[in-house]
Amino acid sequence: METARPDQQDEVSRFWREEREEGAVYNAYLKKVTYLSQARLEDEAKREFSHLMWETHKVRVIRAGTLEKLVESLTNTRGEMDSSYVNVFLATYRTFATPRQVLNTIILRYRSLLDQTKEDKTELRELQIGALNSVLFMWLESYVEDFRDSPDYTCLRELDRFAKDHIPGSGLGRKVQEKLQSFKQEDAELEASKSEFSFSLREGGSHPVDTDSSKSLALLEISCRKIAEQLTCKDADLFRKVVPHHCLGAVWSRRDKEGAPEAPSIQATIQQFNRISLRVIATILRTQELKTSHRAKVLQKWIMIAQDLRELKNFSSLKAIITGLQSHAVYRLRKTWSAVSKDSVVLFEELSEIFSVENNQINSRELLMKEATAKFPDLDFQSKSLKRKNLHKRRSWIDNGIVQGTVPYLGTFLTDLTMIDTAMPDTTDEGLINFEKRRKEFEVLAQLKLLQSAASIYTITQDDCFWRWFNSIRVYSDLESHELSCSIEPVSETAAKIKKKSASLGTKSSKDVATRMGLLSCGLEDGASNSIASIPDTIAASIGPLVFKSSHHASMKNELSHSSSTSSVISSDSDTGPPSGHTPFKSCDSYVIKVSMSSSQNDIAHVYKSIMLMNSDHTHTVIEKILEKYGHEGINPDHFCLIQLLPDGELLIPNNANVFYAINNSVELKFVLKTREEYKNSKDKQKGRRRRLKKPSV
């Protein structure tokens, strides 16, 4: 039964209370339902008086529970299958259980109901048994890969034995046999298809190194539309193959499960993203002897390809190209950018703005909501010089009956799921599985599945000749790219000093961040020659400073987003980007910090919880978040003060400070909330201790 949660109530359902029982916590709702059928209502209306039209039912929705209680909730109180809950459960259960554990629990529940039915045969028990059959059938039909544990197919054979013992001759039994036979026949094909998802650590290593300088201009000989269409063909195919539950933080990042699957569908998408970004960089840097005007043409070519990708609504490759152009090695080429036409620079800035990290990437999110299922892209936001061309293109699309699909940037979904995974605990204080977290995750997965349908609209044929050329482009490591860039436009003495200083700061900072945050890994090993980043930019930006696999590249990143004073020096130096002078990377807009309350306010001293600290959060806001996290809503935050714990003492955050910029981010981000009285008393004790130490001995 579809019921609303406290933040999503409708006019016929109202949250009543929380109910607890052993192994489960429920939200209880009062829901109005029709008391009489429509036919009886019409009949009653003919009389002088009528019976009540509505009655109230109590509906329980599980918030947290053991695996046994979660399985029990697959059927509602009337014994029917709760389809909305089943969808959430099947899409997210891998974060807290294995397929074998879930299957065994369902079978135990089924047998328990059978035993109860033998003693007390009731309609409710029979409905529950029938509903569990439907759940198993739905699971096998919608998530068949959960049963593909070759070569033994343990879960499928267990389900086959269950069907033969308890529901012989049923549709479920026949479906199991069909899947078992098809799995055996598909084993060879499956092995072949796995190579498509293999994650190469050194992309391009199997291709011959391109040493012919004339090949650097091959890019200019291929039409922008051709390149954009081929990239879209590949991206759409990979995105359609993404397994939604692979996107869950605890699954794709292997956060806390040894031996968990590596989410190959996610790895393949990230690999393609990195391949494009690295080739953007390589085609611009590869030939040192290339004239600045020719290099500017290559750079401008990528901007026009990005515009074609925007028209194709391929936000994945669009983001990859923007990332490549914003890389330090490319962005610092002042002379090259100066030779790019003004219109192209304006277009580049407009396309870059789509992926701005401001307000949780609000621009890209709004575009996705607006264009996900639209026939054409909305290009009205672009500069006046392009609006006339856009109108002409729109008419052409309409006249030719062209409908564009959509390929989103997967990092948007991974960011949301990472933030949910960070902000909400896996279990409650009682050790129960937090199913409210899984409902939040399912909302993101449902959006992703909708967009996968939109990605099926494209009718582009893959060109093998193009991909042979694309794959033959030699790519460079971060260090190689930086050295090539400096050989093209040498670093001035002033910039070199800044780099030396910021590199010493940046390397330590990035390592500290990586240690304290436990950032997600996509399978790229340290030193991999083709690794731009271990995870897409926006994921790291949402949970902390971007951490690159190369410490050298980390220092370059730190250089461009260090402090306002440093940035101002860099922008006036010759080692900067385009004439606009702004840095190519936005600085991180959030941290995940550990917070605690003093022992007098908290039941257990030094119990840390995590909250998200945004770059707009002031002290008052952060204190409210901490109080809410510990269940102390309603307490006046003015009675508290926020303190950062440092290795050598404490740092009191001022009352009206922007906490994001007031903290010391070179150490582990741990904070404690104390009452002002507690803080004053602790300071008085410290002063008294210092006076005693200074007092001369008699």
N, C-alpha and C positions, 0 to 999 in steps of 0.2 A: 504494500500500500504506500502510495506517495504521501509523505507527511513533511511538513515544514519544520526546520530547526528554529531555535529562538530568533535568529536573525533573518529568517525567511518565512515568516508566518503568512498565511492567507486569511481571507475573511471568514472561512469556515473552520479553521483550526487555531487553537490557542494553547500556548505552553502552560502546563499546569504545575508540575513539580518534578523534582528529581527522585528517582526510585532506585534503591540498591537491594541487591541480593547477593548471595555468595557467588563470587566470580563474575559479577556484571554490574554495570551502572547504566541506567536507562533515563531518557527524557520522556516524561509522560505528557501527552497532549489530549485535549478535549476537542473532538472533531464532530461537527454537525453533519448528520446524514439524513437523507429523506426517509421519513417514517412510512409513508404510503407510496405505492407505485403510482405512475402517472394515470393509469386507467382508473384506479380507485379514487385518486384525487378528483378526477373529472366527475366520477359518480357521486362522491360526497358533496361536490359543489352544488349539485342540484337540490340537496336537502337544505333545511333551514339552518342547521349547524354542522360543523365539521370537526373531525378529530384533529389532534395535533399533526402538523405537517413535518416536524423535525424531531429527531431524538439525538442524544449525545452519546458518542462512543469514546472510550478511553483507548488511545493508541500509544504503544511504547516503541521508542526508537533507541537502539543500543548505542551508547556513547563509548563504552570501554568494556572489555571483558576478556576472559580466557578464550583460547581457540575453540574449546567445546561450546562455550556460550555464543560465540560468533556464528558457529555452524548451526546451532539451535535456532538462531534468528533468521536463517535462510527461509524459514516458513513463519508467517505472521501468526497472530493470536487466533485467527480463524482457520489456521491450517493450510492456507494458500501460499504459493510461492510469492515472496515479496520481490518483484522483478527489479525495482530500483535498487534495493539493497544488494541483491545478487550481482548486479552489474558492477557495483562498487567493490564488492568482496572479490569477485573473480579478477578484476583489473588490478588489484593492489595487494592481494594476500602474500605475494612473493617477498614482501618486505618483512614479514614476520613468521613465515612458515614455508615449508617446501611442498611441492605437489603431493609427495607421498604422505606427508603428515596430514594434509587436508583431506586426501582421499580416505585415509584410514579413519579419520575423525567422522567423516560423513557416513562411512560404512558402519561404524560403531553406533552412531545415532540412529541409523536405519534399523539395525538389529534390535536396539533398545525399544524402538517404536513397535517392532513386530512382536516382541515379548509382551509389551503392555497391551497390544491389541488382542493377543490370545487370551489374556486374563479378563480384559474389559473392552470388548469390541465396541468402539464408538466411531461415529462419523468423523470426528476431529482427527483421530489417529489415522484413519484411512486417508484423509485429505493430506495430512503431513507426509505420509509415506509416498503418496502420489506426487507431492510437490518435490520431495527429494529426488525422485526419479527424473523429474523435469530439470532440476538443477544439474544433475550429472549429465544429462543429455545436452543441456545448454553449454556446460563446461567443455565437453568433448567436441561440440560443434564450433564454438567460438575461440577456444584456446587449445587447439589440437597439438600445438608444439609442446605443451606441458607434458604430453604423453610420449614424446619422441625421444625417450632415453635409450637409444640404440646401444648395443645390439640386443639387449635382453628385454627391453620394453616392459620394465617391471610394473609400472603403474597401469599400463594398458592390460597386461595379463591379469593383474589383480582385479581390475574392473571387469574383465571377462569372466573370471571365476565368480565374482559377486553376482553378475547378471545371470549366470547359469544356475546358481544356487537359489536365488531369491525371486528372480523375475524371468524364468525361462521363456524363450520365444518372444521376448519383448523387442520393441524397436531399438532400445538401448543395446541389447545384446547383438543385434544385427549390425548396428553402427560400429560397435567395437571390433567385430570381425572384419568389416570393410576397412577400417583404419589400420588394423594390424597387417592385412594383406598389402595395402597401398604403401605402408611404411617400408615393408621389405623390398618392394619393387623400386621405391624411390631412393634407397640408400645410396646407390651409385650417383644418381643425379644430385643428391644432397651434398655429397662430398665435392662434386664439381662446383656447385654453387657457393660453397664455403669460401672458395678462393676469391670470390667477388667481395666478400666482407673481410678478407685478411688485411691486417693492418701493417703495412710495410714501414719499418723504422727508417729506412733510407730511401725515400721516394725518388725514383728516377735512376737508382743505382744500377738497374739492369739494362739501362738504355745507353747507347754510345754517347760519349761526351762530345758536345758540339763545339768544335774548335774553329769552324769556318765563320769568320766575322760577317760574311754576307748573309748568313742565316739569321742574324739578329734583326734583319729587316723583313723576314718572312711574315711576321705578324702584320705588317702594313699591307701585305698582298692579299690578306683574307678580309672579307667584308665584316664589319662590326656585327651586322645582323646574323651572319653565319656563325660567328663565335658565340654570340649570346644565345642563339637557338641550341647549339650543341651543349653548351654548359647547362642550359635549362633542361634539355633532354636527360642528361645524366643526373642532375639534381632532383628532378621530378621522380625519376625511377628509384633513386636512393630514398627519397622521402616517403614514397608509397610503401617501401619495404621496412620502414622504421616500425619496430614493435613497440607500441605505446608504453607498456610497462617497463621496457628497458630504460626509459627516461627517468624513472624514479631514482632519487638520489642514492638510496641504500642499495640499489641494484647496479646501475651503470657505473658508479664510482667505487663499488666494492668497499663501502665505508667501514663496515664492521663484520663482514662475512668472508672468512677465508674460503677459497675454492668456489666462490660464487661465480656465475657466468659473467663474461666480460662484455656483455651487451654489444655483440658485433654489429648490429644495425646502427647503433650510435657511433661506434668507432669508424664505420665506413663513411658516414656523413661528415664527421670531423676530419677524416683523412682527405676527403674531397675539398673541403673548405681550405685546409692548409695547402693542398696541391695548387689551388688557384692563386692564393695569396703569394706563395713562393715564386710562382712563375711570373706574376706581375712584377715582382722585385727583380727577378733574374733577367727578364727581357729589357728592363730599363738599365741595369748595371752591367750587363754581360760584356760589352765592348768598350774598353777605355778610349779607343781611338775614334769612337763615333763623335761626330760633330754635335755641338749643343743643340743646334736646330733639329737634327735628325732624332736626337734623344727626346727632345720635346715632342716630336711627332708621335713617338712610341707612347709617351706618357699621355698625350692627348687622345691617342687611340683607345687606351684603357678607359678613359673618362667617357668616351662615346659608347664603348661597349657597355659600360655601367648604365648609361642612359637607356640603351636598348633592353638591358635586363630589367630596368625599372618598368619599361613598357610591357614587358612579358610577365611582370609581377613575380619575378624570381628574386626574392629578397636574400636568398642564401648566397648566391654568387655575387650579387650586388654588394653585400656586406664584405665578402672575401676580397673583392677588388678594392673597395674603400680601405680595408685593413692594410692591404699591400701598399697602396699609395700613401697611407699615413705612417708606414713604417719609418723609423728614423733614417735608415739608409737612403730612402727615396726622398723623404720630405725635406731633408737638409740640403738638397741640391738646388740652391737659390738660383743659379744661372739657368738651369734647365726650366724651373718653374717660371722664371721671368720671360722665357721664350714661348711659353704656352699662351694661346690667345686668351683675352680677357673673358670672353663668353664661356670658354671651357673651364676657366678657374671658378667663375661664378656657378657654373653647373656642378662642378666638383663640390663646392661648399654646400649647395642645396641638397645634393645626394648624401653628403656626409651628415647633414642635419637630421636626416631620417633616423639615423642610429645614435643620435645624441643620448647620453646616459642621463640627461636631466629628467627629473621626476619619474624615475624608474622606466626610462625609455618610452616615454608617453607618445612620442611621434610615431615610432614604429608600431606600437600597439594600436593606436588610432587608425593607422593605415590598414593594418590587418583586419580590424573589425569592419572597416568601411569597404575593403576590396576583396575580402576572403572569397565571397561567392558572387562578386560583381562580374559583369561581362568584360569590362574594360578598366584599365587603371585610371585613377584620378590624377591628371597632370596639370590641373589648374593652378597649383601652388607654384609652378616653376616660373622663371623669369619671362618678361614680356617678349624677349627675342625668340623664345621657344613656343609661346602660346599659339602663334599662328600655325606653326608646323604641327603642333599637337591637335589642333582643330581639324586640320587636313587629314591627319592620320586617323582620327576618330571617325570621320566620315567614310574613309576607306574601309575601316574595320566593319562598320555598319553595312555598307554596300556589299561587301564580300562575305557577310555573315560570319566573321571571325569572332570567336569567343576565347579569351585568354584564361588559362588556368592560374593557379597560385602555388608558389613554393615559399613557405615562410623561412625565416632564419631560425633554425632549431634552437639556437642559444637562448632565445626568448623563453621557450618552454622549460629548458633546463635551468634557466635562472629562477623562474617561478617555483619550480619543484625543489631546487636547492634551498631557496629562502623558506619554503614551507618546512622542509626537512630540518633546517637549522632552527627555526623559530618554535616548532612544536615538538614535544618529546615523543619518543616511540611508545613509551609506557607511562602509566599514571604512577602516582606515589605508592599505590597499592600493588604495583607490578602488573596491572592489567594492560592489554593491548589498547592503545589509544586509537579508536576507530574514527573519531572526529578528524584526525589528521589524514586518514585515508580518504575520507569524503572530500576534503580540500584538494588532495592530490587528484582525485578522480575528475573534478571540475576542469583541471588543466588538461588531463588526458582526453576528455571528451572534446575539447576544442581542437586538440591535435588530430583526432580521428576525423572530425568534420573537414579539416583542411586537407587531409589525405585524399578525401573524395574530390576536392577541388583540383588537386594535383593530377588527377586522372584525365582531365579535360584536354591536355596538350596532345597534339597530333604531329609530333616532330620525330623524324626518323634519324637514328644514330648514324653518323658518318665515320666509319672506321679509319679512313684516311686522315681525317682531322685529328683523331685521338692518337694516331701514331706520331703525328707532328707534335701534338701537345705533350705527350709523354716523353718525347725525345729531348725536350728542353732541359738543360742541366740546371739544377737549383743549387743554392749556396747556403752554407750555415750562417748563423747570425754574425759570427766574427768575420767570415769571408765577405759577407754583404757590406759590413761596416768598412772593411779595408778597401774594397772596390769603390765604395762611395767616396772615401777620403782620397783615393788616387784620382778620381774624376774631378773633385773639388776639394783640394787640401784644406785641412783644419787650420784656422788661424791660431796664432799664439795665445790670444785671450781665451778662445773657446777651448783650447787644449788644456789650459789650467783649470777651467771650470769642469771639464770632463774628468780630469784626474781627481779633483776634490769630490765631485758627486758620485764617481764610480766607487770610491772608498766608502762613501755613505750608503750608496744604493745597494751594493753587494751584501753588506751586513743586514740592511733593512729587509731586503727581499728574503734572505735566509731566515731571519727571525719570523717574518710573516708566515713563511711556508711551514715553519715548525709549529707555531702556535695555532694556525688555522687548520692544518691538516687538509690543504686544498685538494680538490679532486684531481685524479690522474686519468689521462685518456690512453695510457699505454705507451706514450713516447718515452724513451729512455734518455737519461742525461747524455748529452753529447750527440744526439741524433742530428745529422746534418740538415735535415729538412724541417726541424720543429720550430714553428713560430711561437706557439704557446701550447701548454699542456691542455688548456681548455679554452673555448671561445671567450673573447674579451669580455662580453657582457656578463658572463657567469662570474668571472673573477671580480668584476667591478661591483657586482651585487653583494659579494661576501667579503671583500677586502681588496687590498692593492693587488694589481695584476702581477702574477709571478711567472716569469719566463724560465724555461729550462736552462738557458745560457746565462750565467752570472754577468757576462759582459753585456748582453742585451738588456738585462735587468738594470744595469747602471745607466744605459742609454735611456731607458724608459724613465728612470728616476730623474735623469738630467732634465727631461722635458716637462716633468710635472712636479718639480721639487718645491721651491718656494717662490713667492711673487718677486722677491728681489733677484733671485737667480734667473728666473725667466726673463726679467726685464733686461738683464745683461745679455742673455743669449739672443734675444730678439734684435738687439742692436748690432750683433756680430755677423760676420759673413757666413758663419756655419748655421744658418737658420733655414726655415722653409720658404714658402711662397711669400710674395710681397705683403700679404695680409699680416704676417708676423705672429699669428697665434699658433700655439703648439698643436701638433696633430692628434695627441691623445688627451682625452679628458681625464682629470685625476679621479681617483676612486670616490664614489659618492656614499659609501657606507662601510661600516665595520661590524663584525659580530663581536660583542664584548661579553665577558663573564661578570656577573653581578652577584652580590651577596648582601644580606642584611645583618646588622650587628646581632649578637647572641641574645640581647634583651628583647629584640623585636622578632626574632626567628626562633623556631623550635630547636633547630640544630645549627650550631655555629659553623660558619665557613662552608655552607652548602651553596655552591655556585650554580647559577642558571644563566642561560644565554639570551640576550636581546639584540635587536638590530639597532645600531646607532647610525642615523642618517646625517648627511652633511648640513641639514637645516635644524637639527635638534638642539634646543637650548636646555639649560640645567633643569628648569621646571618640568619640561616634557620628559626628560630622561628619568627623573625621580618618579613621575607618574607611571611610566612604563614599568619600573622596578616594583613599585607598590602593587600594580596590577598583576605582575608576574607572580608575586608571592601571595596573592589573594587578599590584599589589604586595600581594595578600592574604597573610596569615600574618605580616607584619611587625608588631612590637609598636607600637601607636599611641602608647604612652607616651613613645617616643623623639622624638616630633614636637610641634611647636607650630603653632597656627593663627593667621595674621596677616591682617588686613584691610588692603588697600592704599588709602590715602587720598590726596587731592590734595597734602596737605602733610606726608605721612609715613606711618607705619604704626600700626595698632592691634592690640596683642597680646590675643587672646581668652583670658581666664582658663581654667585647666584644668577647673574644675567648673562653668563658666557655662552657662546656657541661651543658645545662640548666637543664636537668633531675636531675643531681647531685648537681647543684648549688643552687637550690631553697630550701626554708623551707617548707617541706611537712607536718608539724605538724599543719598547719593552713589552712584556706580555700585558694584554689589556684586561686587567682585573680591577674591579671597583667594589667598594662597600658603601652601604647606605647607613648613616648614623643619624640619630636625633641630634639637634644642635646642642642640647644639654650634654649628651654623651661626649660629643666632640670637644666642647669647652672643658669638661672635666678631664678628658685625656690630655689636653694641652696644658692644663694647670698642673697635672701630675708630672708631665715632662719638664715643665719649668722648675717645679720644686726639686726634681731629681738633679737638674743641672745646677741649681743653687747649692745643693748639698755637696755636689762634686767639687764646686769651686771654693767652698768654705775651707779656709786653711785649718790644718790640724793643730791642736794645742800641744 
